[in-house]
Amino acid sequence: MTTTLFVVTLVVVTALVFDFTNGFHDSANAMATSVATGALRPRVAVLLAAVLNVIGAFLSTEVAKTISGGIVNDAVVTPTMIFAGLVGAILWNLTTWLFGMPSSSSHALFGGLIGAVLVGAGTAGVNFSVIVSKIVLPALMAPLVAGLAAGLATFLVYKWLHRADQEPAAGWFRRGQTVSGSMIALAHGTSDGQKTMGVITLVLITAGYQESGTGPQFWVIVTAGLAIGLGTYSGGWRIMRTMGKGIVEIKSPQGLAAETTSAAAILASSHMGFGLSTTQVCAGSILGSGVGRKLADVRWGTARRMVYGWLLTLPAAALAGGASAAIAGTGTLGLVIVFAGLVAGSAAIYAISRRAPVSADNVNDARDVVINPGEGESTPRSPEVIG
């Protein structure tokens, strides 16, 4: 095996690992509100989301093209830089998952790639105009627009139906959530499923195995779709607890309003090639649905911490990706060291998470996620509440 083929293989494997983390990190986007309101049982919800993620991955490749030929200059980018960027993205994804923080997997990926390319190739390797137009501006506008739309929809529902969250009306809204939640899962596949396709396509182009300007090959679409689907099925329960219980105490009319507006925003943006954060859109919609319901308990402290996480994602992932690129760029030994660091870091984060596990059985038991439980507590009340 040549050195180039070894690096490409390493990048493809790492990209699929990132895709898996993207799936369980973002599974809450589609199904958190449906699980919180009882519209779907937790395991049924993630299975449905996983299947629709895979289907959605086949519907469009516009976002993949934005990544493979948009945010970085494939003429100067190397497979080693892409590998380093993926490492930064994975470590940030796992860290935010540990704290139950609904941050953006998409922005973690973009940040990791940008940091790695800046270290490896300088400013000539990054297309800042594309980053601003297709990543930064949508990141600022999409959560706001989705939140306003969800808030208005929730307000109108409660204005027209005075007992919207009581039976029998609540039952109809829960049935509607099975459809709207499914729409988000499908939209998530068309958006986030493509991001890993774009990364793998980019590494194939930079290594000379594919022509510049071409889209993802069929095997890339299949493997990326399956990886994100498997990740989604694994649950990501820590973030689901925050999204379903930590921001607003969701009622079924709010859940339907939030899910419908989120799905519409994600589907529209993915077909325009925007690198949109599905997490930010869904969180914005949930927050908006809380504002739109009179006397709703909106937990602004959790929302504030969530926004801090959004602001940190790009620079934090960029720093991790840049540091990884500096080490990996020294040669084969550097690549091995970075990969070993990724494995060790991932294992450590998983071990910490087992101190206070969140699963399908207790995802709706509390609104907070903790990482340092008190002695003998399975659902801790430690002051280390993250949200």
Backbone torsions as a table, in degrees:
resi	resn	phi	psi	omega
1	MET	NA	128.8	179.3
2	THR	-73.2	161.9	179.7
3	THR	-60.9	-40.9	-179.8
4	THR	-62.0	-45.9	-180.0
5	LEU	-64.1	-38.0	177.7
6	PHE	-60.6	-45.8	-179.1
7	VAL	-65.9	-42.9	179.5
8	VAL	-61.3	-44.1	178.7
9	THR	-61.1	-42.8	178.7
10	LEU	-61.7	-40.8	-180.0
11	VAL	-67.0	-43.6	-179.5
12	VAL	-61.0	-44.9	179.1
13	VAL	-62.4	-46.0	-179.8
14	THR	-64.2	-38.1	178.1
15	ALA	-62.5	-40.0	179.0
16	LEU	-70.0	-32.7	173.7
17	VAL	-63.9	-44.3	176.1
18	PHE	-59.0	-42.4	-179.6
19	ASP	-59.7	-40.7	177.4
20	PHE	-62.6	-46.5	178.7
21	THR	-64.4	-34.6	176.0
22	ASN	-60.8	-41.2	-179.4
23	GLY	-62.6	-50.7	-176.9
24	PHE	-78.0	-25.1	176.6
25	HIS	-68.0	-36.6	-172.8
26	ASP	-107.5	4.9	179.4
27	SER	-60.9	-28.0	178.5
28	ALA	-63.5	-27.6	-177.6
29	ASN	-56.6	-43.3	-175.8
30	ALA	-81.3	-39.2	-164.3
31	MET	-120.3	-0.5	-176.6
32	ALA	-59.9	-45.1	-178.0
33	THR	-71.1	-36.0	177.7
34	SER	-65.7	-37.8	177.4
35	VAL	-70.3	-41.2	-177.5
36	ALA	-64.6	-35.6	-179.0
37	THR	-88.8	-6.4	-178.8
38	GLY	84.6	10.6	178.8
39	ALA	-65.4	-34.1	178.3
40	LEU	-136.9	143.9	172.9
41	ARG	-70.6	147.7	-173.1
42	PRO	-52.5	-49.7	-176.8
43	ARG	-68.7	-36.9	176.6
44	VAL	-64.1	-40.3	-178.0
45	ALA	-61.9	-47.1	-176.7
46	VAL	-73.2	-29.9	175.6
47	LEU	-66.2	-45.6	177.9
48	LEU	-61.3	-44.0	179.8
49	ALA	-63.4	-39.8	-179.2
50	ALA	-62.7	-46.5	-179.9
51	VAL	-62.0	-43.3	-178.3
52	LEU	-71.8	-30.5	173.1
53	ASN	-59.1	-45.1	-179.3
54	VAL	-64.4	-44.6	179.0
55	ILE	-62.2	-44.3	-178.4
56	GLY	-61.2	-30.5	-179.0
57	ALA	-63.3	-21.0	-178.3
58	PHE	-92.1	-5.8	-170.3
59	LEU	-84.7	-24.9	-176.8
60	SER	-156.5	153.5	176.8
61	THR	-130.2	16.4	-176.5
62	GLU	-66.0	-42.1	178.9
63	VAL	-66.2	-38.2	177.6
64	ALA	-59.0	-39.5	179.6
65	LYS	-68.6	-33.7	176.8
66	THR	-61.0	-40.1	-178.4
67	ILE	-77.4	-44.5	-175.3
68	SER	-72.2	-25.8	-178.5
69	GLY	-137.5	22.7	-174.1
70	GLY	-123.3	-64.5	-169.2
71	ILE	-75.6	-24.3	177.2
72	VAL	-128.4	160.0	-178.6
73	ASN	-89.2	106.1	-174.2
74	ASP	-66.8	-11.1	179.2
75	ALA	-74.1	-24.8	-177.3
76	VAL	-116.2	-10.2	-179.2
77	VAL	-81.3	142.1	179.3
78	THR	-113.3	159.7	176.3
79	PRO	-57.9	-32.4	179.2
80	THR	-62.9	-40.4	178.2
81	MET	-64.0	-41.1	180.0
82	ILE	-64.6	-41.4	177.1
83	PHE	-58.9	-46.2	-179.3
84	ALA	-62.8	-40.7	178.0
85	GLY	-62.3	-39.3	178.1
86	LEU	-64.7	-39.3	178.2
87	VAL	-60.6	-45.6	177.7
88	GLY	-60.0	-41.7	-179.1
89	ALA	-66.5	-42.9	-178.9
90	ILE	-63.6	-46.2	-177.9
91	LEU	-63.7	-39.0	177.3
92	TRP	-68.5	-40.7	177.2
93	ASN	-57.7	-46.4	-177.8
94	LEU	-67.9	-37.3	179.4
95	THR	-64.4	-46.2	-179.8
96	THR	-69.3	-33.2	174.5
97	TRP	-62.2	-42.1	-179.9
98	LEU	-56.3	-41.4	-178.7
99	PHE	-87.2	2.3	-179.0
100	GLY	67.8	26.7	-175.3
101	MET	-93.4	117.6	-179.7
102	PRO	-77.6	72.4	177.3
103	SER	-91.6	178.4	-172.6
104	SER	-93.9	118.0	172.4
105	SER	-64.1	-35.3	-179.7
106	SER	-63.1	-46.9	-179.6
107	HIS	-70.2	-29.0	173.2
108	ALA	-62.5	-42.1	178.5
109	LEU	-65.6	-47.2	-179.9
110	PHE	-62.1	-43.7	179.8
111	GLY	-63.0	-44.7	178.5
112	GLY	-59.6	-44.7	179.4
113	LEU	-64.8	-44.0	-179.0
114	ILE	-62.3	-45.7	179.6
115	GLY	-62.5	-43.2	-179.3
116	ALA	-66.2	-40.8	-178.7
117	VAL	-70.7	-37.8	177.5
118	LEU	-61.3	-40.6	178.3
119	VAL	-70.9	-41.6	-174.4
120	GLY	-82.2	-31.2	-173.7
121	ALA	-130.8	-6.0	-178.9
122	GLY	81.0	-173.2	-176.4
123	THR	-65.1	-21.6	179.5
124	ALA	-66.2	-18.7	-178.2
125	GLY	-86.1	-8.3	-174.9
126	VAL	-115.8	130.5	177.5
127	ASN	-93.8	90.0	-172.6
128	PHE	-66.6	-30.2	179.8
129	SER	-64.8	-39.1	178.1
130	VAL	-68.3	-39.3	179.5
131	ILE	-60.7	-43.2	-179.6
132	VAL	-67.4	-47.6	-172.9
133	SER	-75.3	-34.5	-173.2
134	LYS	-111.0	-3.8	179.0
135	ILE	-126.2	-57.3	-173.1
136	VAL	-68.0	-51.5	-178.4
137	LEU	-62.4	-45.8	175.0
138	PRO	-60.0	-34.1	179.7
139	ALA	-64.6	-33.4	179.5
140	LEU	-79.5	-38.8	-171.8
141	MET	-87.9	-40.5	-170.8
142	ALA	-60.4	-48.1	179.6
143	PRO	-62.2	-36.8	179.8
144	LEU	-65.4	-48.0	-179.6
145	VAL	-63.4	-45.0	179.9
146	ALA	-63.5	-39.9	179.1
147	GLY	-64.8	-43.7	178.2
148	LEU	-63.5	-43.0	-179.6
149	ALA	-64.7	-43.7	179.6
150	ALA	-66.4	-39.6	178.3
151	GLY	-63.0	-44.0	179.0
152	LEU	-64.8	-44.3	179.9
153	ALA	-61.3	-43.1	179.0
154	THR	-63.9	-44.3	179.1
155	PHE	-57.9	-44.9	-177.8
156	LEU	-67.2	-39.4	178.9
157	VAL	-59.6	-48.7	-177.7
158	TYR	-72.0	-24.1	176.9
159	LYS	-72.7	-40.1	-177.2
160	TRP	-83.6	-32.1	-179.7
161	LEU	-119.8	103.1	-172.6
162	HIS	-69.4	-21.9	177.8
163	ARG	-121.4	47.2	-174.1
164	ALA	-63.6	-31.3	-178.0
165	ASP	-97.8	17.6	174.2
166	GLN	-115.5	155.5	179.1
167	GLU	-67.9	146.7	5.2
168	PRO	-88.8	-7.2	-176.2
169	ALA	-60.8	-40.1	-178.0
170	ALA	-60.0	-34.4	178.8
171	GLY	-63.9	-39.0	178.4
172	TRP	-67.9	-37.0	177.5
173	PHE	-66.7	-37.6	177.2
174	ARG	-64.2	-38.7	176.7
175	ARG	-64.1	-39.1	176.9
176	GLY	-63.4	-31.8	179.1
177	GLN	-65.0	-29.9	177.8
178	THR	-63.3	-31.8	177.4
179	VAL	-78.9	-47.7	-176.5
180	SER	-67.7	-38.0	176.0
181	GLY	-64.3	-37.8	177.0
182	SER	-64.3	-36.4	178.0
183	MET	-63.0	-40.0	178.1
184	ILE	-65.3	-42.2	180.0
185	ALA	-61.2	-41.4	177.1
186	LEU	-64.3	-43.6	179.3
187	ALA	-63.9	-37.8	178.7
188	HIS	-61.7	-38.8	177.4
189	GLY	-65.3	-38.1	-179.9
190	THR	-72.6	-22.5	-177.8
191	SER	-98.6	-68.2	-173.9
192	ASP	-74.1	-31.0	177.7
193	GLY	-60.8	-29.6	-178.5
194	GLN	-75.8	-22.0	-174.1
195	LYS	-66.1	-40.7	175.7
196	THR	-69.6	-35.7	174.1
197	MET	-57.0	-42.8	-180.0
198	GLY	-63.4	-39.8	179.8
199	VAL	-65.5	-46.1	-179.7
200	ILE	-64.9	-40.9	177.1
201	THR	-61.7	-41.0	179.4
202	LEU	-61.3	-42.7	-179.1
203	VAL	-69.9	-34.2	176.3
204	LEU	-65.4	-36.9	178.2
205	ILE	-68.9	-46.6	-177.3
206	THR	-67.3	-26.1	179.3
207	ALA	-88.6	-3.8	178.1
208	GLY	86.8	11.3	179.7
209	TYR	-90.7	-4.1	-178.6
210	GLN	-153.5	147.8	-177.5
211	GLU	-75.2	145.0	177.3
212	SER	-62.7	140.3	178.2
213	GLY	90.0	-5.6	179.8
214	THR	-90.0	157.7	-178.6
215	GLY	-88.4	-179.1	-177.5
216	PRO	-66.3	141.7	176.5
217	GLN	-75.4	163.4	-174.5
218	PHE	-60.7	-41.9	-178.4
219	TRP	-65.4	-29.6	177.7
220	VAL	-68.5	-43.1	178.8
221	ILE	-61.7	-43.5	-178.3
222	VAL	-64.8	-50.4	-176.5
223	THR	-66.8	-39.5	178.9
224	ALA	-66.3	-41.6	178.4
225	GLY	-62.3	-43.1	179.8
226	LEU	-67.6	-38.5	-178.6
227	ALA	-64.4	-44.9	-179.6
228	ILE	-70.5	-32.3	176.8
229	GLY	-65.0	-43.7	178.0
230	LEU	-64.3	-40.4	177.6
231	GLY	-62.3	-41.6	178.9
232	THR	-62.7	-41.6	-178.8
233	TYR	-65.4	-26.4	-179.5
234	SER	-68.2	-17.0	167.6
235	GLY	113.4	-59.9	-173.5
236	GLY	60.2	43.6	-168.9
237	TRP	-64.0	-27.3	-177.8
238	ARG	-62.8	-45.1	179.8
239	ILE	-75.0	-31.8	177.8
240	MET	-62.1	-36.4	178.0
241	ARG	-63.5	-43.8	179.7
242	THR	-64.4	-45.7	-177.1
243	MET	-68.4	-36.7	-175.9
244	GLY	-85.4	-31.4	-174.8
245	LYS	-123.0	-24.4	-168.9
246	GLY	-83.1	-24.8	-176.1
247	ILE	-94.1	-50.4	-179.1
248	VAL	-144.4	145.7	171.6
249	GLU	-78.5	97.5	-168.9
250	ILE	-75.1	133.0	167.2
251	LYS	-103.6	160.4	-173.0
252	SER	-59.9	-37.1	176.7
253	PRO	-63.2	-38.6	176.6
254	GLN	-64.3	-42.1	-179.5
255	GLY	-60.6	-43.3	179.3
256	LEU	-64.7	-42.3	179.8
257	ALA	-64.4	-44.5	-178.4
258	ALA	-65.3	-44.5	-177.8
259	GLU	-66.9	-40.8	-177.7
260	THR	-65.9	-45.7	-180.0
261	THR	-66.8	-37.4	178.8
262	SER	-63.6	-46.8	-178.6
263	ALA	-60.6	-42.6	-179.4
264	ALA	-62.4	-43.4	-178.9
265	ALA	-65.8	-42.5	-176.8
266	ILE	-69.5	-44.6	-179.8
267	LEU	-62.2	-42.6	-179.6
268	ALA	-64.2	-43.6	-176.1
269	SER	-70.4	-36.1	-178.2
270	SER	-66.3	-34.3	179.4
271	HIS	-77.3	-12.9	174.2
272	MET	-97.9	1.9	176.7
273	GLY	80.5	14.8	178.5
274	PHE	-76.7	138.3	176.3
275	GLY	-84.4	64.3	-172.1
276	LEU	-76.6	148.2	173.7
277	SER	-89.9	112.0	177.7
278	THR	-65.3	-31.4	178.5
279	THR	-62.3	-46.9	-178.4
280	GLN	-65.5	-39.8	178.9
281	VAL	-62.8	-48.7	-177.4
282	CYS	-66.6	-40.5	178.3
283	ALA	-65.5	-40.0	176.7
284	GLY	-61.8	-40.5	178.8
285	SER	-66.0	-41.4	179.2
286	ILE	-63.4	-44.8	178.2
287	LEU	-61.8	-43.1	178.3
288	GLY	-61.7	-37.9	179.7
289	SER	-66.3	-29.6	176.0
290	GLY	-71.2	-40.7	177.7
291	VAL	-65.5	-34.6	-176.6
292	GLY	-75.3	-16.1	179.5
293	ARG	-99.9	124.6	-179.3
294	LYS	-60.7	133.5	178.4
295	LEU	68.5	15.4	176.6
296	ALA	-68.7	145.8	179.6
297	ASP	-90.8	92.3	177.9
298	VAL	-89.5	122.8	-177.2
299	ARG	-91.6	90.0	-173.5
300	TRP	-67.7	-26.2	177.1
301	GLY	-63.6	-43.9	176.4
302	THR	-64.2	-42.5	178.8
303	ALA	-61.1	-40.1	179.6
304	ARG	-64.3	-45.1	178.1
305	ARG	-62.8	-35.9	178.9
306	MET	-63.6	-43.1	178.7
307	VAL	-65.2	-39.0	175.6
308	TYR	-58.0	-41.5	178.0
309	GLY	-62.8	-39.9	178.2
310	TRP	-61.4	-43.7	-178.2
311	LEU	-67.7	-30.7	-178.1
312	LEU	-81.3	-23.2	-168.8
313	THR	-57.9	-55.4	-178.5
314	LEU	-58.6	-53.4	-178.9
315	PRO	-66.4	-37.3	-179.0
316	ALA	-66.4	-46.2	177.9
317	ALA	-65.3	-35.2	178.1
318	ALA	-65.0	-40.8	177.6
319	LEU	-63.5	-44.1	179.2
320	ALA	-65.2	-41.9	178.1
321	GLY	-65.9	-39.6	178.5
322	GLY	-65.5	-43.1	177.8
323	ALA	-62.8	-41.7	178.0
324	SER	-63.4	-39.0	179.3
325	ALA	-65.8	-37.7	179.6
326	ALA	-62.9	-38.1	-180.0
327	ILE	-79.2	-47.7	-177.1
328	ALA	-64.5	-29.0	-178.4
329	GLY	-70.7	-7.0	-179.8
330	THR	-79.2	-12.7	178.9
331	GLY	136.8	-167.6	-176.4
332	THR	-60.3	-40.6	178.9
333	LEU	-62.0	-39.8	177.6
334	GLY	-62.2	-40.8	176.4
335	LEU	-59.4	-45.1	-179.4
336	VAL	-63.8	-41.1	179.7
337	ILE	-62.8	-44.4	-180.0
338	VAL	-64.5	-43.1	179.7
339	PHE	-64.3	-40.9	177.6
340	ALA	-63.5	-38.8	176.7
341	GLY	-63.5	-37.9	177.3
342	LEU	-62.8	-46.0	179.9
343	VAL	-62.9	-46.0	-178.4
344	ALA	-64.9	-43.9	179.6
345	GLY	-63.9	-41.7	179.0
346	SER	-63.5	-42.9	179.8
347	ALA	-64.4	-39.8	179.7
348	ALA	-64.9	-42.6	179.5
349	ILE	-63.9	-42.0	179.0
350	TYR	-63.4	-41.6	-179.7
351	ALA	-62.5	-41.0	177.9
352	ILE	-63.7	-39.4	-177.7
353	SER	-63.4	-26.5	-177.4
354	ARG	-74.0	-10.5	176.1
355	ARG	-66.4	-32.0	178.9
356	ALA	-141.1	72.9	-174.2
357	PRO	-68.7	145.7	172.7
358	VAL	-118.8	129.4	-175.4
359	SER	-135.2	-177.1	176.7
360	ALA	-61.6	-25.2	-177.1
361	ASP	-78.2	-26.4	-176.6
362	ASN	-126.7	14.6	-175.3
363	VAL	-62.8	-28.1	180.0
364	ASN	-101.1	8.8	-174.9
365	ASP	-78.2	-25.9	-177.0
366	ALA	-148.6	167.1	-178.1
367	ARG	-100.7	-10.8	-174.0
368	ASP	-112.6	153.1	174.3
369	VAL	-113.2	130.1	177.8
370	VAL	-122.1	161.5	-179.9
371	ILE	-120.9	-5.4	-177.5
372	ASN	-135.4	84.5	-173.1
373	PRO	-69.0	154.4	171.7
374	GLY	-72.2	164.6	-175.7
375	GLU	-63.1	125.0	176.4
376	GLY	79.7	7.4	-177.7
377	GLU	-101.1	133.0	175.5
378	SER	-91.5	-34.0	173.1
379	THR	-119.5	89.9	-165.1
380	PRO	-69.5	162.7	174.1
381	ARG	-122.2	32.9	179.2
382	SER	-61.3	150.3	175.0
383	PRO	-68.9	-5.6	-178.7
384	GLU	-82.8	51.6	-179.9
385	VAL	-78.6	130.6	-177.9
386	ILE	-106.6	-32.0	-178.0
387	GLY	124.4	NA	NA
